[in-house]
């Protein structure tokens, strides 16, 4: 899979990130006897796919529930970092796969070769650093989404309270206008 040029802050970034995450996940999963570290990275990639899907849904909101520009920018920044990290992984996988083919191996031989050498792609320390960086972005996006949901809830609550207060005041005003003598007698 070739990596297409991208600009940060677009729906294209989200789609590219989801496609690359799936591609890298499958490549790591296809290695024979995937190590615990690979399984952990695969789990992190699954988390990224889930959270980025939630980010995309949240970014698509319009009207009063739309996020502030600074929150959108922060989410796109986190997506950009994840996209960069996963694109680097994808490039490394593609280079290793091309080298494993060596022009001679095709079909099942290439797959068998990949299954045997794929697990040597990343050193344990590299995977730890990668996981830490990806986890940091997952946490950032989760925090931003939690704050955004809280803001949307409080914004919706304010609209409901304002509407209810307006309706209550209107009703009181209407009652006062209909029976001015009775309110004085009470």
C-alpha positions as a LaTeX table, in Angstrom:
\begin{tabular}{lrrr}
\hline
Residue & $x$ (\AA) & $y$ (\AA) & $z$ (\AA) \\
\hline
Unk1 & 0.00 & 0.00 & 0.00 \\
Unk2 & 1.49 & 3.29 & $-0.99$ \\
Unk3 & 1.16 & 6.29 & 1.23 \\
Unk4 & $-0.55$ & 9.23 & $-0.42$ \\
Unk5 & 0.44 & 12.78 & 0.43 \\
Unk6 & $-1.87$ & 14.22 & 3.05 \\
Unk7 & $-2.61$ & 17.45 & 4.79 \\
Unk8 & $-3.37$ & 17.58 & 8.48 \\
Unk9 & $-6.87$ & 18.43 & 9.52 \\
Unk10 & $-9.01$ & 16.73 & 6.92 \\
Unk11 & $-11.40$ & 13.84 & 6.58 \\
Unk12 & $-8.81$ & 12.34 & 4.24 \\
Unk13 & $-6.40$ & 12.06 & 7.18 \\
Unk14 & $-8.94$ & 10.07 & 9.13 \\
Unk15 & $-9.65$ & 7.73 & 6.23 \\
Unk16 & $-5.93$ & 7.27 & 5.50 \\
Unk17 & $-5.22$ & 6.61 & 9.17 \\
Unk18 & $-7.95$ & 3.98 & 9.38 \\
Unk19 & $-6.70$ & 2.27 & 6.20 \\
Unk20 & $-3.06$ & 2.30 & 7.30 \\
Unk21 & $-3.92$ & 1.04 & 10.78 \\
Unk22 & $-5.82$ & $-1.86$ & 9.23 \\
Unk23 & $-2.96$ & $-2.62$ & 6.84 \\
Unk24 & $-0.30$ & $-2.57$ & 9.57 \\
Unk25 & $-2.52$ & $-4.59$ & 11.89 \\
Unk26 & $-2.99$ & $-7.30$ & 9.26 \\
Unk27 & 0.74 & $-7.37$ & 8.47 \\
Unk28 & 1.65 & $-7.80$ & 12.13 \\
Unk29 & $-1.06$ & $-10.38$ & 12.61 \\
Unk30 & 0.20 & $-12.36$ & 9.59 \\
Unk31 & 3.58 & $-12.95$ & 11.17 \\
Unk32 & 4.03 & $-16.46$ & 12.43 \\
Unk33 & 3.90 & $-16.71$ & 16.22 \\
Unk34 & 3.34 & $-12.99$ & 16.69 \\
Unk35 & 5.08 & $-11.90$ & 19.86 \\
Unk36 & 3.27 & $-10.49$ & 22.86 \\
Unk37 & 4.65 & $-7.09$ & 21.86 \\
Unk38 & 3.06 & $-7.40$ & 18.40 \\
Unk39 & $-0.24$ & $-8.44$ & 19.95 \\
Unk40 & $-0.07$ & $-5.36$ & 22.19 \\
Unk41 & 0.56 & $-3.11$ & 19.18 \\
Unk42 & $-2.33$ & $-4.78$ & 17.36 \\
Unk43 & $-4.52$ & $-4.02$ & 20.38 \\
Unk44 & $-3.34$ & $-0.39$ & 20.34 \\
Unk45 & $-4.16$ & $-0.16$ & 16.63 \\
Unk46 & $-7.65$ & $-1.49$ & 17.37 \\
Unk47 & $-8.02$ & 1.22 & 20.04 \\
Unk48 & $-6.89$ & 3.88 & 17.58 \\
Unk49 & $-9.43$ & 2.72 & 15.00 \\
Unk50 & $-12.18$ & 2.88 & 17.61 \\
Unk51 & $-11.25$ & 6.29 & 19.02 \\
Unk52 & $-10.63$ & 7.84 & 15.58 \\
Unk53 & $-14.04$ & 6.62 & 14.47 \\
Unk54 & $-15.53$ & 8.38 & 17.51 \\
Unk55 & $-13.48$ & 11.51 & 16.72 \\
Unk56 & $-14.76$ & 11.50 & 13.15 \\
Unk57 & $-18.35$ & 11.20 & 14.36 \\
Unk58 & $-17.84$ & 14.03 & 16.84 \\
Unk59 & $-16.14$ & 16.26 & 14.28 \\
Unk60 & $-19.08$ & 15.82 & 11.93 \\
Unk61 & $-21.47$ & 17.48 & 14.41 \\
Unk62 & $-22.87$ & 20.79 & 13.27 \\
Unk63 & $-24.79$ & 23.57 & 14.92 \\
Unk64 & $-24.60$ & 24.38 & 18.63 \\
Unk65 & $-23.05$ & 20.99 & 19.48 \\
Unk66 & $-20.09$ & 21.58 & 17.18 \\
Unk67 & $-16.72$ & 21.57 & 18.91 \\
Unk68 & $-14.72$ & 24.71 & 19.39 \\
Unk69 & $-12.00$ & 25.28 & 16.80 \\
Unk70 & $-9.24$ & 24.74 & 19.37 \\
Unk71 & $-10.62$ & 21.31 & 20.35 \\
Unk72 & $-10.97$ & 20.35 & 16.68 \\
Unk73 & $-7.37$ & 21.45 & 16.06 \\
Unk74 & $-6.14$ & 19.41 & 19.02 \\
Unk75 & $-7.99$ & 16.31 & 17.78 \\
Unk76 & $-6.60$ & 16.74 & 14.27 \\
Unk77 & $-3.13$ & 17.18 & 15.74 \\
Unk78 & $-3.41$ & 13.88 & 17.64 \\
Unk79 & $-4.70$ & 12.18 & 14.49 \\
Unk80 & $-1.77$ & 13.61 & 12.55 \\
Unk81 & 0.74 & 12.21 & 15.02 \\
Unk82 & $-0.91$ & 8.77 & 14.90 \\
Unk83 & $-0.99$ & 8.93 & 11.11 \\
Unk84 & 2.71 & 9.77 & 11.00 \\
Unk85 & 3.65 & 6.92 & 13.35 \\
Unk86 & 1.51 & 4.35 & 11.57 \\
Unk87 & 2.74 & 5.50 & 8.15 \\
Unk88 & 6.32 & 4.94 & 9.33 \\
Unk89 & 5.39 & 1.43 & 10.46 \\
Unk90 & 3.71 & 0.77 & 7.13 \\
Unk91 & 6.77 & 1.95 & 5.18 \\
Unk92 & 9.01 & $-0.31$ & 7.20 \\
Unk93 & 6.72 & $-3.28$ & 6.65 \\
Unk94 & 6.54 & $-2.60$ & 2.92 \\
Unk95 & 10.33 & $-2.34$ & 2.67 \\
Unk96 & 10.83 & $-5.59$ & 4.60 \\
Unk97 & 8.24 & $-7.39$ & 2.50 \\
Unk98 & 9.88 & $-6.20$ & $-0.70$ \\
Unk99 & 13.28 & $-7.34$ & 0.57 \\
Unk100 & 11.86 & $-10.73$ & 1.59 \\
Unk101 & 10.58 & $-11.32$ & $-1.94$ \\
Unk102 & 14.05 & $-10.72$ & $-3.34$ \\
Unk103 & 12.66 & $-10.95$ & $-6.87$ \\
Unk104 & 12.50 & $-14.76$ & $-6.67$ \\
Unk105 & 9.84 & $-15.61$ & $-4.13$ \\
Unk106 & 6.27 & $-15.36$ & $-5.29$ \\
Unk107 & 2.95 & $-16.57$ & $-4.03$ \\
Unk108 & 3.01 & $-18.89$ & $-1.03$ \\
Unk109 & 6.81 & $-18.75$ & $-0.76$ \\
Unk110 & 6.64 & $-14.99$ & $-0.20$ \\
Unk111 & 3.88 & $-15.42$ & 2.37 \\
Unk112 & 5.83 & $-18.15$ & 4.15 \\
Unk113 & 8.96 & $-15.97$ & 4.14 \\
Unk114 & 6.97 & $-13.05$ & 5.56 \\
Unk115 & 5.48 & $-15.21$ & 8.28 \\
Unk116 & 8.95 & $-16.32$ & 9.32 \\
Unk117 & 10.77 & $-12.97$ & 9.24 \\
Unk118 & 7.92 & $-10.54$ & 9.87 \\
Unk119 & 8.29 & $-10.81$ & 13.63 \\
Unk120 & 11.83 & $-9.40$ & 13.38 \\
Unk121 & 10.58 & $-6.14$ & 11.91 \\
Unk122 & 10.67 & $-4.11$ & 15.09 \\
Unk123 & 12.89 & $-4.45$ & 18.12 \\
Unk124 & 11.19 & $-4.78$ & 21.48 \\
Unk125 & 12.42 & $-1.31$ & 22.57 \\
Unk126 & 11.08 & 0.27 & 19.37 \\
Unk127 & 7.69 & $-1.25$ & 19.98 \\
Unk128 & 7.63 & 0.04 & 23.55 \\
Unk129 & 8.40 & 3.57 & 22.37 \\
Unk130 & 5.84 & 3.30 & 19.59 \\
Unk131 & 3.17 & 2.00 & 21.95 \\
Unk132 & 3.91 & 4.78 & 24.44 \\
Unk133 & 3.54 & 7.43 & 21.74 \\
Unk134 & 0.36 & 5.92 & 20.33 \\
Unk135 & $-1.09$ & 5.49 & 23.83 \\
Unk136 & $-0.37$ & 9.14 & 24.57 \\
Unk137 & $-2.39$ & 10.18 & 21.52 \\
Unk138 & $-5.21$ & 7.79 & 22.40 \\
Unk139 & $-5.35$ & 9.33 & 25.88 \\
Unk140 & $-5.30$ & 12.85 & 24.43 \\
Unk141 & $-8.18$ & 12.07 & 22.05 \\
Unk142 & $-10.16$ & 10.36 & 24.82 \\
Unk143 & $-9.67$ & 13.36 & 27.10 \\
Unk144 & $-10.70$ & 15.81 & 24.37 \\
Unk145 & $-13.78$ & 13.76 & 23.51 \\
Unk146 & $-14.76$ & 13.51 & 27.18 \\
Unk147 & $-14.43$ & 17.27 & 27.56 \\
Unk148 & $-16.34$ & 17.83 & 24.33 \\
Unk149 & $-19.17$ & 15.57 & 25.50 \\
Unk150 & $-19.28$ & 17.40 & 28.81 \\
Unk151 & $-19.39$ & 20.71 & 26.98 \\
Unk152 & $-22.09$ & 19.47 & 24.62 \\
Unk153 & $-24.10$ & 18.16 & 27.58 \\
Unk154 & $-23.78$ & 21.41 & 29.50 \\
Unk155 & $-24.54$ & 23.38 & 26.33 \\
Unk156 & $-27.64$ & 21.27 & 25.73 \\
Unk157 & $-28.61$ & 21.61 & 29.38 \\
Unk158 & $-28.24$ & 25.39 & 29.16 \\
Unk159 & $-30.46$ & 25.45 & 26.05 \\
Unk160 & $-33.10$ & 23.28 & 27.78 \\
Unk161 & $-32.97$ & 25.38 & 30.97 \\
Unk162 & $-33.17$ & 28.58 & 28.96 \\
Unk163 & $-36.14$ & 27.24 & 26.99 \\
Unk164 & $-37.83$ & 26.01 & 30.18 \\
Unk165 & $-37.17$ & 29.29 & 31.97 \\
Unk166 & $-38.51$ & 31.20 & 28.98 \\
Unk167 & $-41.61$ & 29.01 & 28.87 \\
Unk168 & $-42.09$ & 29.39 & 32.64 \\
Unk169 & $-41.74$ & 33.18 & 32.46 \\
Unk170 & $-44.07$ & 33.32 & 29.49 \\
Unk171 & $-46.65$ & 31.23 & 31.35 \\
Unk172 & $-46.36$ & 33.43 & 34.45 \\
Unk173 & $-46.69$ & 36.53 & 32.31 \\
Unk174 & $-49.70$ & 35.07 & 30.56 \\
Unk175 & $-51.33$ & 34.17 & 33.91 \\
Unk176 & $-50.67$ & 37.67 & 35.22 \\
Unk177 & $-52.27$ & 39.26 & 32.17 \\
Unk178 & $-55.40$ & 37.11 & 32.34 \\
Unk179 & $-56.26$ & 37.62 & 35.98 \\
Unk180 & $-54.70$ & 40.83 & 37.27 \\
Unk181 & $-57.29$ & 41.22 & 40.05 \\
Unk182 & $-56.77$ & 37.74 & 41.41 \\
Unk183 & $-53.00$ & 38.14 & 41.81 \\
Unk184 & $-53.59$ & 41.26 & 43.93 \\
Unk185 & $-56.07$ & 39.48 & 46.15 \\
Unk186 & $-53.63$ & 36.68 & 46.94 \\
\hline
\end{tabular}
